[in-house]
Amino acid sequence: MKVGTLYRKRMATTVKEGVSNKASAFVVSYRGISSAKMNVLRKDLKRKKAEVLVSKTSVARIAFKEAQYEGLANRMEGQTALILSDADASEVSKVLVKFAKDYEGFVVRGGVLDGVVLSEEEIHTLSSLPSREVLLAKLLGTLSAPITRLAMGLNAKTRDLMSILKQKSEKGG
């Protein structure tokens, strides 16, 4: 078997497994982006616990079709890179959308989030969401607010009684 054929099969397997096993996968096209700028992107994504996989477009298309993501496979064009991650997808999408705004040749084509295919617009929406930690903190604050108000209300009566007793004792009554 030829080396090129082995490489394409191995790359297709890697792409298919990555898309199937990771929580999120994003497909981007990059044209005219220097390797130094791509390395900056790789470092930014690595901080967000995501990896960049560069593949031939034809190989990536085959892998996505085999993984049952044909709609996403049809959006690939030009030089293609895949971003795979099990981390917070909104954080990864923020990095990608910001990079796309900064560099004209970089385009987010779509993605897969927990088995659901996302369009470019949906990824932009995802990038505008707060991070998972912020959303959890807001949820916790919302859930604890009624209990906090109840505790403050109960303490207020005790505090008022203590204040009255203190004033009474200061008057010598």
Residue pairs with C-beta under 8 A, 6 or more apart in sequence:
8 56
8 59
11 55
11 56
11 59
11 63
12 59
12 62
12 63
12 66
13 63
14 53
15 53
15 55
15 59
15 60
15 63
15 64
15 67
15 82
16 63
16 64
16 66
16 67
18 25
18 53
18 82
18 84
19 25
19 63
19 64
19 67
19 69
19 82
19 84
19 112
20 67
22 84
22 85
22 86
23 85
23 86
23 87
23 89
23 113
23 114
24 84
24 85
24 86
24 89
24 92
24 111
24 112
24 113
24 114
25 82
25 83
25 84
25 85
25 111
25 112
26 82
26 83
26 92
26 93
26 96
26 108
26 110
26 111
26 123
27 60
27 64
27 72
27 75
27 76
27 80
27 81
27 82
27 108
27 109
27 110
27 111
28 80
28 81
28 82
28 83
28 96
28 100
28 106
28 107
28 108
28 109
29 76
29 77
29 78
29 79
29 80
29 81
29 106
29 107
29 109
30 38
30 78
30 79
30 81
30 103
30 105
30 106
30 107
31 78
31 79
31 105
32 104
32 105
33 103
33 105
33 106
37 103
38 52
38 81
41 52
41 95
41 99
42 52
44 95
44 99
45 51
45 52
45 83
45 85
45 92
45 95
48 85
48 87
48 88
48 91
48 92
48 95
49 85
49 86
49 87
50 83
50 84
50 85
50 87
50 92
50 95
51 83
51 84
51 85
52 81
52 82
52 83
53 81
53 82
53 83
53 84
54 79
54 80
54 81
54 82
55 63
55 80
55 81
55 82
56 80
57 76
57 77
57 78
57 79
57 80
60 73
60 76
60 80
60 82
61 73
61 74
61 76
62 73
64 70
64 72
64 73
64 76
65 73
69 112
69 117
71 110
71 117
72 109
72 110
72 111
72 112
72 117
75 109
75 110
76 109
77 109
80 109
83 92
83 96
85 92
88 131
88 132
88 133
89 111
89 113
89 126
90 126
90 127
90 129
90 130
90 131
90 132
91 131
91 132
93 108
93 111
93 123
93 124
93 126
93 127
94 127
96 108
96 123
96 127
97 108
97 123
97 124
97 127
98 127
99 106
100 106
100 107
100 108
107 120
108 120
108 123
108 124
109 120
110 117
110 118
110 119
110 120
110 123
111 117
111 118
111 123
112 118
113 126
118 126
129 135
130 138
